[in-house]
C-alpha cells in the first residue's frame, strides 16, 4: 500500500477485525424525481423517500445493517443541500455517524472523504460500502452475503470484494461485471477475479453478457480501509491528495471550512468508472444467489418491485446460508 500513497501503515492490531459500514446517501436521484415528487410533494432524492412504503430507502438500508454492523460502526454520507430531507431521517445519529459533504461531486469523493475520516479512527478496519437507494427482497439473506464478503476480504486483504447479482434480464441500464478465474484461496464461497466491467451495454450485448455468466454490479463493496484508499490513490491521485491534505482538520472546528474549500476545486469523479474499472487486479466478485435486487432507478423498476416485492429477480435461488 505504501507504494500507492503516503499514509502511514496502521500499527499492528489497531482496529484489526473491526467491521464498519459506509452508507452512501449523497446522490441527487434525478431519474426518479417525477415519482418522488408525486409521493412526497417535493424534489427530494429517492433515498429520502418511502418509495417502497413505510420507511425511506435510507432508513431501510440503515436497518438492514442491524445484527451485522453496530450503529457506532456506521457512517452515512449525505450532501449539505439535502439537509431538509436527511435531518428528520437521521436525527438520532451521533455527529460522528453523519458525514456531510458540502456538495455532490460524484461517488469517488463521496466515498473517499468518509474513508479518510474512518482511517483516522480505525485504520486497520474492514468496511462495507452500500448505496442507500436500492431494494433487496430479503434483508437478512442479503446481509449473509455481505458477511461472506467480509470473510473473503479478510482472507484476501489485497482485494476489494464486490457483490455481483445474478441477472434475470438483459438489463441495459445497469453496470455488468465479467468474472474470471477463481481467486485462490477462494474461502468459504466462490470468489472470482474481475476480468472487466461493462457499463450500460446495449440490449444485444447485455443478452450476450447474461449468457456468458456475467453479473450485475450492485455497487456493494467490502474491503480493508487501506485497500480502498490505495485503489483511490492509484487511480485518482489528485483527488486523493486534495482530500488527504485536509485530513488533519478532521474532527476539529475548521473541518467544515477546510472540506468546503477542497470540494470547491474538485471535478466530479465516478468511483465505478474511474476507480474500479482501471483497478481490476485489486478486485474480486462474489456472485449473490437467492436475493432479488434493484437499484430502483426508474419508475418502471419501482413498479416491478411493487408488483413482486419478494421476487424481483430470484435467479439462482440457491442457499445463502
Secondary structure by P-SEA (a helix, b strand, c coil): cccccccccccccccccbbbbbbbcccccccaaaaaaaacccccccccccccccccaaaaaaaaaccccccccbbbbbbccccccccccccccccccbbbbcccccaaaaaaaaaaaaaaccccbbbbbbbcccccccaaaaaaaaaaaaaaaaacccbbbbbbcccccccccbbbbbbccccccccccbbbbbccccccccaaaaaaaaaacccccccbbbbcaaaaaaaaaaacaaaaaaaaaacccccccaaaaaaaaaaaacccccccccccccccccbbbbbbccbbbbccccaaaaaaaaacccccccccccccc
